[in-house]
Amino acid sequence: MLNKKEQRRKAYDARNAQANKDDVSQIICDKFIAQAAYQQAETIMWYLHCRSEVRTLSAVESELEKTKKIVIPYCTKDHQGQNKLGLWWLQDLSELTAGTWGILEPPVDRWEEQGKEVSATELDLIMVPGVAFDQGGGRLGNGAGYYDRLLQQVRAKTSLIGVCYQSQLCEKVVMEKHDVYMHAVLTETGVIS
């Protein structure tokens, strides 16, 4: 079995090679919105893609016009200097600026702004990006620990749905004791519960 570094390299290559990323991403985002967990949720965290990830921006833009409370993450540090995701209640894309790795995020001077900052315990559903996933809901991230820390803070009933291209699924992701399993994984070809 491949180690984490080898799994990551193989999955990055598959993701980079994915054809028709816009079309395939739209299929995945549509499936995410169609999930019962999405329909029942009030506060939903989407991620805004970077590099070759499943593209989410156009779906987020159209969801902003609906009644759900849309939250997006941004990369910051906690009081101990550890990587952490800040959570921003997004009401309009014009609130965002290109930040770390070119990912859209709120401007630094507005981080932790009262009324815009959301607690992890408020999230009903999280769209979780990953480098690779497996059939059992195992997830391999980029290795910086941002999502690992966030997922340990959410309520037990918060739904965690990983999204990736079918080409990013692997037989078995190397999981460590602090890693969190997904409740479902969505690809363009189906839903793995």
Beta strands, then each sheet from edge to edge (+ up, - down):
strand 1: 43-45
strand 2: 69-77
strand 3: 83-90
strand 4: 97-98
strand 5: 104-105
strand 6: 125-129
strand 7: 132-133
strand 8: 139-140
strand 9: 159-163
strand 10: 184-187
strand 11: 190-192
sheet 1: 3+ 2- 1- 6- 9- 10- 11+
sheet 2: 4+ 5-
sheet 3: 7+ 8-
end
